């Protein structure tokens, strides 16, 4: 933040997210510290490249005004993303009740009786899409070739091998799950079949109750009951 006798300016830098062939905007805020009307004007060293809204205005007593600066789409990036463009904000005391239409260029002429406050703003480019951090897996991954200083080593090879191992493990897991599922279905079908046979034997037992049971018949029912119980478990 920059502080003057009339205004506070925040921020003191114009930070534009830079992306080729796309417009970019940023803004700054003017705070009137006085009980007077303050007129301001914004200038730039490269007026064809930027659009300032508003480029002139009045900041009312103890109030705030926001200024938006739009950079036109650029066809190429400057060397090392360094920009030499600069902005100059001028502020003067205006007559009480002044409006934007009352602002003239002569108001910002410096002389012994006219105090003009000035702020300089520099332009900073920041990446519109900052690079993603390198995954920890690729950083930690290494191979014997890398340890021996092989210049052909690259992180993506490690990631690829790791991906293949995970894919193989996944296929084996799916195969085991499928096998267990088939065995479970087969056991359930066998269980249902044994239960049906047991039910038939019980019905036969009811029919022949008056004649008594043979030892073989009782043993058979016991064996089937044991098998059904085993499958149910």
Secondary structure as UniProt FT lines:
FT   STRAND          2..3
FT   STRAND          7..10
FT   STRAND          13..18
FT   TURN            20..21
FT   STRAND          24..32
FT   STRAND          37..44
FT   TURN            47..49
FT   STRAND          50..53
FT   STRAND          56..59
FT   TURN            61..62
FT   STRAND          64..71
FT   HELIX           79..81
FT   STRAND          86..94
FT   TURN            96..97
FT   HELIX           100..102
FT   HELIX           105..108
FT   STRAND          117..127
FT   HELIX           136..140
FT   HELIX           144..147
FT   TURN            148..149
FT   TURN            151..152
FT   HELIX           155..207
FT   HELIX           209..211
FT   HELIX           215..232
//
